[in-house]
Amino acid sequence: MQTSRYVYEHQGIRTRLWAMAEGILRITRTRRETFLEGESPSVVCRGSVPAQLSEAGESVTLTLGQLSATVERRTGALTFRNAAGQVLLREPDRRPCLLQEVPVCLNAYDADAHVQEGSSVDGARAWATPARTWQDRTAYECSQRFVFDPEEGLYGLGSHEEGHGNLRGHMQLLYQHNMKAVVPVLVSTKGWGILFDMGCLMAFHDDESGSCLWADCADELDWYFFYGDGTYPALMAQYRLLTGETPMLPRYALGYVQSKERYVDAAEMLAVADEYRRRDVPLDVLVLDWQSWPEGQWGWKTFDRTRFPDPAGFIRSLHERDVRFMLSIWPSMQGENNEDRREMLANGCMLGNRLIYNAFDPKARALYWKQANEHLFVHGVDAWWCDCTEPFESDWKGSIKPEPFRRAQLNTDEAKRYLDPARISLYSLYHSEGIYRGQRSTGTGQRVCNLTRSSWAGQHRYATITWSGDVSANWETLRRQVPEGLSFCATGEAYWSTDVGAFFPNGNWEPWFYEGDFDLGVEDLGYRELFVRWMQFAAFLPMMRAHGTGTPREIWRFGEKGECFYDAIEKAIRLRYSLVPCLYSLMAETNRLGVPMLRHPALMYPADAALRQVNDQLLLGDSLLAKPVTRPMLYGPGSRPLSGSDEETVTLPAGQDWYELHTGLRHRGGQTIRTHAPLEVIPLYVRAGTVLPWGAQAPSTAAQQLLPLELIVFSGCDGSFTLYEDAGEGYGYENGEYATVLLSWSEGERTLRIGRRQGSYPGMAEERLLRVHCFGGQVQELRYTGQETAVVL
């Protein structure tokens, strides 16, 4: 029998299995007689496919492609299997899920009610007293329980603070916060994934409390189980099918991004751009942090004309220097003369505290974009920095950091004052949608690039890069950033970054979140070393951006050319630009296939159990393995000299040999090795069989496209790479305006085949100089005109 949906009831809980697509099953649970209608803001896959329904004794099985789900009638528990009959995941026989009714209470606010206004380190704040509170409906407190394989690794759930990496044996609270960006997606080394589609406070447990997902207030217990062919790339293809494709960012977003808190005026920013060009250090983007608006008018989407008298002329001057402009904008608006705020209030587009606009309201999103467009975008703004997209917080104060559950309660209770408790985690998703759709509607064709601080499943559709928030400058924080970035990208939300050097360099007794170790900032040699290592890590991230408060971040603040810290920073930036052709091709792979460019080694090599214990290594694509250095070797805080070793351990994935880039050595995979990592070196390994496009040095990513391209073969086995190129800007690629070239290495023939160019785009160079060689071998030059050619090496 074929059906797309199967409903069963056990212990008063009705469960619906819905075959959305081959390998994608939606599981919804309720105590009501009927299931709710309505569309998820995270999911774009809303159809159905026929699945095979079969019965055997007390069990019922629904099979759709490579995936099957079996219900045990006696217990109500589900078991998921692959086509070979192997168990992927199951629920426990006893109490597989629990649903308990809870009231959903909402607040109403009078338009003229008193609002207490204030400010924090994180911007403007306001508190209002509700005029009335009423029960809107009932929902459920939920507990969804699982039985995991003892040997599997679990990853995902977004970017948080603890640096867990593999989530086995851990608990993770899921709510939005300055340093928490939630993506409610869990993925396994067994090749399955789950999207928990509930926008409330949640908590994942695989600890002494058991293995479960707890939800505070969900209208239904709703989740999607998805599976491909057991590999991580296939899993991500399923996530793309479920939640939509990730747009290409503009090519300049892969260049170096210079920021600080904050540049004061146009003259200062132009001087910084000129100094980078004078020093011949690559730079693509300059960032203007908060308070671009007139003094006292928080969040007004306009320029203070005393500091930026000619915004369009200023941005045009940056463009003449081949530098792009990113601008910080906020969802909060304060100040009696703030015209944006007045317009929002007049149109009923503000939340109850009259500080935050209501991003859940389509009318408010449209008005927010109208304001940004008319007073900012028209002047030539290239990229957005949508800050504070989890606009409610209540724990960033005091000298004592609240305990985890207390922090969750404080912050989510504050959000519930103004938002529906079932949707408190979704603000960033809707805000990002408004920016994306608004900019696309202008018809300029300019690609959206939006740096933002919170996330959610499906937010990738709106071209957001999520960064890890206002973290502090210490080595433990840097260590944790590596697994947090990997956990975020593991979900399929592809673009993540971090403040290079951390936001807070210094420490203080109060507030508690000033946890930096370097009160002297760049004057402290210990901070300079930390900054170098952070920069090396960021060279492999979707965005490489230095930012923070309390101390400057430009390269010349760390010494002069010829001095160790300056030279190491410059080397990291130049490494980034060498990687740009590879990164841009991987971004296209993300767009077309769904797999992020930044990948956890344990997910790409699931058979290698040793990698599940490794949290300090990352893969770029499937063939570049980096080991960021996350401990001091030269100096401690206060420029205190250290005498530690510069040795690092690296675990190489099994199955291939790996080349060590800085030494030229070739190592067998499946072993842990020791290597030296002096200040200027990040251990970097390239898998045998890789064909690596290596970009020429240039002042910007745009200038690089005009220069020769190096193709480096790392011999040892057959391999290939698809080089992708387009205009670097605009949405022509959505209509086929791009070109790909398949680069194939034959180990037996010692031949690199450079395939026929497929496709074209406006402005494409018909001919390009290529420099081809095996790693460490002699270079051969050839003129590539788009025709297939072969080079024997």
C-alpha positions in Angstrom: 0.0 0.0 0.0 1.2 3.5 -0.8 0.6 6.6 1.2 2.3 9.9 2.0 1.0 10.1 5.5 0.4 7.7 8.4 -1.2 8.6 11.7 -1.3 6.6 14.9 -2.1 7.1 18.5 -0.5 5.9 21.7 -1.2 6.9 25.3 -3.3 9.9 24.1 -0.6 11.2 21.8 -1.4 11.3 18.1 1.7 11.0 15.8 1.7 11.9 12.1 4.4 10.6 9.8 4.6 12.7 6.6 6.8 11.6 3.7 7.9 15.1 2.4 10.5 13.8 -0.1 12.6 10.7 -0.6 14.6 10.4 2.6 12.8 13.2 4.4 10.1 12.4 7.0 8.2 14.9 9.1 7.1 13.7 12.6 4.4 15.7 14.3 2.9 15.0 17.7 -0.1 16.4 19.5 -2.8 15.6 22.0 -5.4 17.3 19.9 -7.8 15.6 17.6 -6.4 17.4 14.6 -3.0 18.6 13.5 -2.4 22.3 13.0 -2.3 23.8 9.6 0.2 26.5 8.6 3.7 26.7 7.0 7.0 26.6 8.8 9.3 29.7 8.3 12.3 27.3 8.2 11.0 24.7 5.6 10.5 25.2 1.9 9.9 21.5 1.1 6.1 21.3 1.6 5.0 18.6 -0.8 4.5 14.9 -0.4 5.8 11.7 -2.0 4.3 8.3 -2.0 5.8 5.9 0.5 5.3 2.2 0.9 3.3 1.2 4.0 3.7 -2.3 5.2 2.6 -4.3 8.3 4.3 -7.1 10.1 2.7 -8.3 13.4 2.7 -5.4 15.8 4.8 -3.1 13.7 4.0 -0.8 10.8 6.8 0.4 8.5 6.8 3.4 6.1 9.5 3.2 3.5 10.6 6.2 1.3 13.8 5.6 -0.7 16.8 4.9 1.4 14.9 5.5 4.6 12.3 3.6 6.6 10.5 4.3 9.8 8.9 1.5 11.8 6.3 2.1 14.5 5.9 -0.5 17.3 2.1 -0.4 18.1 2.7 -1.7 21.6 5.0 1.1 22.7 4.4 3.8 20.1 8.2 4.0 19.6 9.8 4.8 16.2 12.9 3.1 14.7 14.6 4.6 11.6 16.6 2.4 9.3 18.6 2.7 6.1 18.0 0.6 3.0 20.3 -2.1 4.3 18.1 -2.5 7.4 20.7 -0.9 9.8 19.3 1.1 12.6 20.0 4.8 12.3 18.2 6.0 15.3 15.4 4.8 17.6 13.1 6.0 20.4 13.1 4.1 23.7 10.2 1.7 24.2 9.2 3.3 27.4 7.8 6.9 27.1 9.4 7.8 23.8 7.8 11.2 24.0 5.9 13.3 26.5 3.5 16.2 25.9 2.1 18.3 28.8 -0.3 21.1 28.2 0.9 24.6 29.2 -0.9 28.0 28.9 0.4 30.5 26.3 0.1 34.0 27.8 0.6 37.1 25.7 0.9 40.8 26.8 -0.7 43.9 25.5 0.8 47.3 25.8 -0.9 50.7 25.7 0.5 53.1 23.1 1.1 55.8 25.8 2.3 53.6 28.6 5.4 54.6 30.5 8.6 53.1 29.1 11.8 53.0 31.1 14.7 53.6 28.7 18.3 52.9 29.3 21.5 51.5 27.7 23.9 48.6 28.1 27.2 47.6 26.6 25.1 46.0 24.0 23.1 49.1 23.0 19.8 50.8 23.8 17.4 49.1 26.1 13.8 49.8 27.2 11.3 48.1 29.5 7.5 48.5 29.5 4.8 47.3 31.8 1.9 45.4 30.0 -1.5 46.9 30.2 -3.0 43.4 30.4 -2.0 39.7 30.1 -4.3 37.0 28.7 -4.2 33.3 27.9 -4.1 33.1 24.1 -4.2 29.3 23.8 -2.6 26.1 25.2 0.6 24.6 23.9 2.8 21.8 25.1 5.9 21.3 27.1 7.6 18.5 25.3 10.2 15.8 25.8 11.3 13.9 22.7 13.6 11.0 23.8 16.1 9.0 21.8 18.5 6.1 22.0 21.8 6.9 20.3 24.4 4.4 19.1 27.2 4.4 21.7 29.8 4.9 19.0 28.2 7.7 16.9 29.2 11.3 17.1 26.6 14.1 17.3 27.2 17.6 16.0 25.4 20.8 15.3 22.7 22.9 17.2 24.5 26.2 16.3 27.2 28.2 17.8 27.4 28.6 21.6 30.0 29.3 24.3 31.1 26.0 25.8 33.1 24.6 22.8 31.6 21.1 23.1 32.2 19.9 19.6 30.9 16.3 19.7 27.7 16.6 21.8 27.9 13.1 23.3 27.8 13.4 27.0 26.7 17.0 27.0 23.8 19.3 27.5 23.1 22.4 25.3 20.5 25.1 26.0 18.9 26.5 22.9 17.9 30.1 23.0 19.2 33.2 21.2 21.8 35.4 23.0 24.7 37.7 22.2 27.1 34.7 22.2 24.5 32.0 21.3 23.3 31.5 17.7 20.8 28.6 17.6 20.3 26.3 14.7 18.0 23.5 15.9 19.6 20.9 13.7 21.4 17.8 15.0 23.6 15.6 12.6 25.2 12.3 13.2 28.3 10.5 11.9 25.8 7.7 10.9 24.6 10.1 8.2 21.2 11.2 9.6 20.0 14.6 10.6 17.1 16.1 12.6 15.6 19.6 12.3 13.6 20.4 15.4 11.0 22.9 14.1 10.0 24.7 17.3 10.8 28.3 18.0 10.7 28.2 21.8 13.3 27.7 24.4 14.7 24.2 24.1 17.4 22.0 25.6 19.3 19.1 24.2 20.5 16.4 26.6 22.8 13.5 26.2 23.9 13.4 29.8 22.8 12.2 33.3 19.3 13.4 32.4 19.1 11.0 29.5 19.1 11.6 25.7 16.3 13.9 24.7 15.2 17.2 23.3 13.1 19.3 25.7 10.9 22.1 24.5 9.4 24.7 26.7 6.3 25.8 24.7 5.5 24.2 21.4 2.2 24.2 19.6 3.1 20.8 18.4 6.1 18.6 18.8 7.4 18.9 15.3 10.6 17.6 13.8 12.1 16.4 10.5 14.3 13.3 10.1 16.4 13.3 7.0 18.9 10.9 5.4 20.8 10.7 2.1 23.1 7.8 1.4 25.0 7.8 4.7 27.5 10.4 3.7 27.7 14.0 5.0 27.5 15.7 1.5 24.3 13.7 0.8 22.9 14.6 4.1 23.5 18.3 3.4 21.8 17.9 0.0 18.7 16.7 1.9 18.9 19.7 4.2 19.1 22.0 1.2 16.0 20.3 -0.3 14.2 20.7 3.0 15.2 24.4 3.8 16.2 25.9 0.5 19.5 26.9 -1.2 22.2 29.2 0.1 22.8 32.2 -2.1 26.3 33.1 -3.3 27.9 35.9 -1.4 29.7 38.6 -3.4 33.3 37.6 -4.0 34.6 40.5 -2.0 33.1 38.9 1.2 35.9 36.3 1.0 38.6 39.0 1.2 40.0 40.5 4.4 37.4 42.6 6.3 38.7 45.3 8.6 36.5 46.5 11.5 36.7 47.9 15.0 34.5 49.5 17.6 34.5 52.1 16.1 35.6 54.3 13.2 34.3 57.9 13.9 34.1 59.6 10.5 34.6 59.3 6.8 38.1 60.8 7.0 39.3 58.1 9.4 38.0 55.3 7.2 39.5 56.7 4.1 42.8 57.1 5.9 42.7 53.4 6.9 41.9 52.3 3.3 44.8 54.4 2.0 47.2 53.0 4.6 46.4 49.4 3.6 47.0 50.3 0.0 50.2 52.1 0.8 51.5 49.1 2.7 50.3 46.7 -0.1 48.4 44.5 2.3 45.2 43.1 0.8 41.9 44.5 1.9 38.4 44.2 0.5 35.9 45.6 3.1 35.9 48.4 5.7 33.2 48.3 8.4 31.4 51.1 10.1 30.1 50.0 13.5 27.3 51.5 15.5 26.5 55.2 15.9 26.7 56.2 12.3 23.5 58.1 13.1 23.1 61.6 14.7 24.1 61.7 18.3 21.3 60.5 20.7 19.1 59.0 18.0 19.9 55.4 18.4 19.3 53.1 15.4 18.2 55.9 13.1 19.1 54.5 9.6 20.8 57.6 8.4 24.3 59.2 8.5 25.3 61.9 10.9 26.1 64.6 8.4 28.6 66.3 10.7 30.9 63.2 10.4 29.7 61.9 7.1 28.7 65.1 5.2 28.6 63.4 1.8 27.8 59.6 2.3 27.6 58.8 -1.4 30.8 60.6 -2.1 32.5 58.9 0.8 31.4 55.4 -0.3 32.4 56.2 -3.9 35.9 57.2 -2.6 36.2 53.8 -1.0 35.1 52.1 -4.2 37.8 54.1 -6.1 40.3 52.5 -3.7 38.8 49.1 -4.5 37.3 48.8 -1.0 33.7 47.9 -0.1 31.7 49.4 2.7 29.7 47.4 5.3 27.4 49.3 7.7 26.0 48.3 11.1 22.2 48.7 11.5 20.0 47.8 14.5 16.5 46.6 15.1 16.2 49.1 18.0 15.3 52.7 17.7 15.5 55.4 20.4 15.5 59.2 20.6 12.8 61.9 20.4 14.0 63.1 17.0 14.5 59.6 15.5 12.3 59.8 12.4 12.5 56.0 11.8 11.1 55.4 15.3 8.3 57.9 14.8 7.3 56.4 11.5 7.4 52.9 13.0 5.2 54.0 15.9 2.8 55.8 13.7 2.3 52.6 11.6 1.9 50.3 14.6 5.2 48.5 13.7 6.9 48.5 17.1 6.9 45.8 19.9 5.5 46.6 23.3 8.6 48.3 24.6 8.5 50.8 21.7 12.2 50.2 21.1 12.3 47.1 18.9 10.5 46.9 15.6 8.2 43.9 15.0 10.1 41.8 12.5 7.3 39.2 12.6 5.0 41.6 10.9 5.5 41.8 7.1 4.4 45.4 7.1 7.0 46.3 9.7 9.7 44.4 7.7 8.8 46.3 4.6 8.9 49.7 6.4 12.3 48.8 8.0 13.7 48.1 4.5 12.1 51.3 3.1 14.0 53.3 5.7 17.3 51.5 5.1 16.9 51.8 1.4 16.0 55.5 1.2 18.7 56.8 3.6 21.5 54.2 3.4 21.4 51.8 0.5 20.9 54.6 -2.1 24.2 56.0 -1.1 26.0 52.9 -2.2 26.2 50.7 0.9 27.6 47.3 -0.2 27.0 45.1 2.8 24.9 45.1 6.0 25.8 44.2 9.5 22.5 43.5 11.2 23.6 43.6 14.8 21.7 42.5 17.9 19.3 40.3 16.1 18.3 38.6 19.4 17.2 42.0 20.7 16.2 40.9 24.3 18.7 40.1 27.0 18.6 40.3 30.8 21.9 38.8 32.0 24.5 41.2 30.7 25.0 42.9 34.0 26.5 42.3 37.4 29.8 40.7 38.5 28.6 37.1 38.7 27.8 35.1 35.6 24.4 33.4 36.2 24.2 29.7 36.2 23.2 28.2 32.8 19.5 27.5 33.5 19.2 30.9 35.3 20.6 32.7 32.3 18.2 30.8 30.0 15.3 31.8 32.3 16.3 35.5 32.6 16.8 36.0 28.9 13.8 34.0 27.6 11.5 35.6 30.2 12.5 39.0 28.9 11.8 37.9 25.3 8.4 36.5 26.3 7.3 39.9 27.6 7.1 41.0 24.0 7.0 37.9 21.9 5.0 34.8 21.6 6.8 32.2 23.8 6.5 29.6 21.0 8.5 32.0 18.6 11.1 33.7 20.7 14.0 32.2 18.8 12.8 33.3 15.3 13.3 37.1 15.4 16.6 36.9 13.4 15.1 34.7 10.8 12.3 37.2 10.0 14.6 40.2 10.3 17.1 38.6 7.8 14.2 37.8 5.4 13.2 41.5 5.4 16.7 42.7 4.5 17.1 40.1 1.8 13.8 40.4 0.1 14.0 44.2 0.4 17.3 44.5 -1.3 16.4 42.0 -4.0 13.2 44.0 -4.7 15.3 47.1 -5.6 16.3 45.5 -8.9 19.9 46.7 -8.5 21.1 43.1 -8.8 23.6 43.7 -6.0 24.2 40.6 -4.0 23.0 40.6 -0.4 25.7 40.2 2.2 24.4 40.4 5.8 26.6 39.8 8.9 24.4 39.0 11.8 24.6 37.7 15.3 21.8 35.1 15.5 20.6 32.4 13.3 18.0 29.7 12.8 17.3 26.8 10.4 16.6 28.2 6.9 18.2 31.6 7.6 20.9 30.7 5.0 18.3 31.5 2.3 18.8 35.2 3.2 22.6 35.4 2.6 23.5 35.8 6.3 26.9 35.3 7.9 26.6 34.6 11.6 29.3 35.6 13.9 29.9 34.3 17.4 29.1 37.5 19.3 31.1 39.7 21.7 33.6 37.1 23.0 36.6 37.9 25.1 40.3 37.7 24.4 41.8 34.7 26.1 43.2 31.5 24.8 40.4 29.3 26.2 37.8 31.3 24.2 39.9 30.9 21.0 40.1 27.2 21.7 36.3 27.0 22.0 35.7 29.0 18.8 37.0 26.2 16.6 34.4 23.6 17.6 31.7 26.2 17.8 32.3 27.2 14.2 32.3 23.6 13.1 29.1 22.9 15.1 27.3 25.8 13.5 28.3 24.9 9.9 27.6 21.2 10.5 23.9 22.0 10.5 24.0 23.2 6.9 23.9 26.9 7.8 27.0 27.5 5.8 28.4 31.0 6.7 30.0 31.5 10.2 32.7 33.8 11.5 34.2 35.3 14.6 35.7 38.6 15.8 39.5 38.1 15.1 41.2 39.1 18.4 37.9 38.9 20.3 35.6 41.8 21.0 36.7 42.5 24.6 40.5 42.5 25.0 40.5 43.3 28.7 39.0 41.9 31.9 37.1 43.5 34.7 35.4 42.5 37.9 32.1 43.9 36.6 30.4 43.1 34.2 31.1 39.4 34.2 31.5 39.2 30.4 34.6 41.3 30.4 36.8 38.2 30.4 39.8 39.3 28.4 43.3 38.8 29.7 44.9 41.7 28.0 44.2 45.1 29.6 46.9 46.8 27.5 45.5 45.5 24.2 47.9 45.7 21.3 50.7 47.0 23.6 50.7 43.6 25.2 52.9 41.1 23.3 50.6 38.3 24.6 47.7 39.9 22.9 49.6 40.2 19.7 50.3 36.5 19.7 46.7 35.7 20.4 45.6 38.0 17.6 48.0 36.2 15.1 46.6 32.8 16.0 43.0 34.0 15.7 43.8 35.5 12.3 45.3 32.2 11.1 42.1 30.4 12.2 39.9 33.0 10.4 41.8 32.5 7.2 39.7 29.3 6.7 36.4 30.7 7.7 33.6 31.9 5.4 34.4 35.5 6.5 37.8 36.7 7.8 37.1 39.8 9.9 39.0 41.5 12.6 36.8 43.5 15.1 36.5 44.5 18.7 36.6 47.3 21.2 39.2 48.7 23.6 42.2 48.5 21.2 42.8 49.1 17.5 43.0 46.2 15.1 44.7 47.4 11.9 47.9 45.5 11.0 50.3 48.4 11.7 49.1 48.5 15.3 51.0 45.2 15.8 54.4 46.4 14.7 56.0 47.2 11.4 57.0 45.1 8.4 59.9 43.0 9.3 58.7 42.4 12.8 57.3 39.0 13.8 53.7 39.9 14.6 53.2 42.2 11.6 54.7 39.7 9.3 52.7 36.8 10.7 49.4 38.8 10.3 50.3 39.7 6.8 51.2 36.1 6.0 47.7 34.9 7.3 46.0 37.5 5.1 48.0 36.5 2.1 47.2 32.9 2.8 43.5 33.8 2.7 43.8 35.5 -0.7 45.7 32.4 -2.0 42.7 30.3 -1.0 40.0 32.6 -2.5 39.7 30.7 -5.8 39.2 27.5 -3.8 36.8 29.2 -1.3 34.7 30.7 -4.1 34.4 27.3 -5.8 33.4 25.7 -2.5 30.8 28.5 -2.0 29.3 27.5 -5.4 29.2 23.9 -4.2 27.3 25.1 -1.1 24.9 26.9 -3.4 24.4 24.0 -5.8 24.6 21.0 -3.4 24.2 22.4 0.1 27.4 21.2 1.7 29.2 23.9 3.7 32.8 24.9 2.8 33.8 24.5 6.5 33.3 20.9 7.6 34.0 18.8 10.7 36.5 16.0 9.9 34.5 13.5 11.9 31.5 14.0 9.6 33.5 13.8 6.4 35.4 10.7 7.6 32.7 8.9 9.8 34.6 5.6 9.8 37.6 7.1 11.5 36.5 6.9 15.2 39.6 8.9 16.3 38.3 12.0 14.7 35.2 12.1 17.0 37.5 13.0 19.8 39.1 15.8 17.9 37.7 19.3 18.4 40.6 21.5 17.3 40.9 20.7 13.5 38.8 21.7 10.6 38.3 20.8 7.0 38.0 23.3 4.1 36.1 21.3 1.6 37.1 17.7 1.7 40.8 18.0 1.1 42.4 20.9 3.2 42.9 20.1 6.9 43.9 22.9 9.2 44.9 22.8 12.9 44.5 26.2 14.4 47.0 26.9 17.3 45.0 27.7 20.4 47.6 28.1 23.1 50.4 30.6 23.8 54.0 29.8 22.9 55.8 33.1 23.2 54.1 35.4 25.7 51.6 35.4 28.4 49.5 38.4 29.5 51.5 41.5 30.4 54.2 40.5 27.7 55.5 37.8 30.1 57.9 35.6 28.1 57.1 31.9 27.9 59.4 29.0 27.3 56.9 26.4 25.9 57.3 24.1 23.0 56.0 25.1 19.5 55.0 21.5 18.8 51.4 20.6 17.9 49.7 17.3 17.5 47.5 16.6 14.4 45.3 13.7 13.7 45.2 12.9 10.0 42.0 11.2 8.6 42.5 7.6 7.5 42.3 6.4 3.9 44.7 8.9 2.1 48.1 10.4 2.5 48.4 14.0 3.6 51.0 16.7 2.6 52.2 19.1 5.2 52.2 22.4 3.4 54.8 24.3 5.4 57.4 21.4 5.4 56.6 19.5 2.2 56.5 16.3 4.1 54.0 13.5 3.1 52.3 11.6 5.9 50.2 8.4 6.0 46.6 9.0 7.0 45.1 7.4 10.1 47.7 8.5 12.5 48.4 11.3 15.0 51.7 13.2 14.3 53.6 16.0 15.9 54.7 19.1 14.0 56.3 22.4 14.7 54.1 25.5 14.5 56.2 28.6 15.1 54.3 32.0 15.2 54.0 32.4 11.4 52.7 28.9 10.8 49.3 27.3 11.0 49.6 23.5 10.4 47.9 22.9 7.1 47.6 19.6 5.3 46.4 18.7 1.8 45.0 15.3 0.9 46.8 13.3 -1.8 44.9 13.5 -5.0 43.9 17.1 -4.6 44.1 19.6 -7.4 44.2 23.0 -5.6 43.6 26.3 -7.3 46.0 28.9 -5.7 45.2 32.5 -6.2 47.8 35.2 -7.0 48.6 37.9 -4.5 46.6 41.1 -5.2 45.3 44.1 -3.2 41.7 42.8 -3.5 39.7 39.8 -4.7 38.5 41.8 -7.7 42.1 42.6 -8.8 43.0 38.9 -8.3 40.6 37.8 -11.0 42.8 39.5 -13.6 46.0 37.7 -12.6 47.4 34.2 -13.5 46.0 31.2 -11.6 48.2 28.5 -10.1 47.1 24.9 -10.1 48.9 22.6 -7.6 48.6 18.9 -7.8 49.2 16.8 -4.7 50.0 13.4 -6.2 49.4 10.0 -4.7 46.0 9.0 -6.2 43.5 10.1 -8.7 41.5 13.2 -7.9 39.5 16.2 -9.2 38.3 19.6 -8.4 35.6 21.8 -10.1 36.8 25.4 -10.5 33.9 27.8 -10.5 33.9 31.4 -11.6 31.3 34.1 -12.2 31.1 37.9 -12.2 31.6 37.9 -8.4 28.6 40.2 -8.0 25.0 40.1 -9.1 22.5 37.3 -9.5 23.3 36.3 -13.1 24.5 32.9 -11.8 20.9 32.1 -10.9 20.2 32.2 -14.7 23.3 30.2 -15.7 25.8 33.0 -16.0 28.8 31.2 -14.6 31.6 29.0 -15.8 33.1 25.7 -14.5 36.2 23.8 -15.4 36.8 20.2 -14.3 40.4 19.7 -13.2 41.2 16.0 -13.1 44.4 14.3 -12.0 45.4 10.8 -13.2 48.0 9.3 -11.0 48.8 6.5 -13.3 49.3 8.8 -16.3 50.8 11.6 -14.2 48.5 13.9 -16.2 46.4 16.8 -15.2 43.4 17.3 -17.5 42.0 20.8 -17.6 38.5 20.3 -19.0 36.6 22.3 -21.5 35.1 25.4 -20.0 31.4 24.9 -19.4 29.3 28.1 -19.5 30.2 31.8 -19.5 29.3 35.0 -17.8 29.6 38.7 -18.6 33.1 40.1 -18.4 34.7 36.6 -18.5 38.3 36.6 -19.7 38.4 34.3 -22.7 42.1 33.5 -22.0 44.0 32.9 -18.8 47.6 32.2 -17.9 47.8 29.0 -15.8 50.8 27.9 -13.8 50.7 24.2 -13.3 52.9 21.9 -11.2 53.0 19.1 -8.7 53.6 20.2 -5.2 57.3 21.0 -4.9 57.8 20.4 -8.6 58.7 22.4 -11.7 56.1 24.9 -12.9 54.7 24.7 -16.4 52.9 27.7 -17.9 50.1 27.5 -20.5 47.5 29.8 -22.0 44.0 28.4 -21.3 41.4 29.4 -23.8 38.5 27.3 -22.6 39.4 24.1 -24.6 40.3 20.9 -23.0 44.0 20.4 -22.5 46.3 17.9 -20.8 49.6 18.5 -18.9 52.0 15.7 -18.1 53.7 16.4 -14.7 
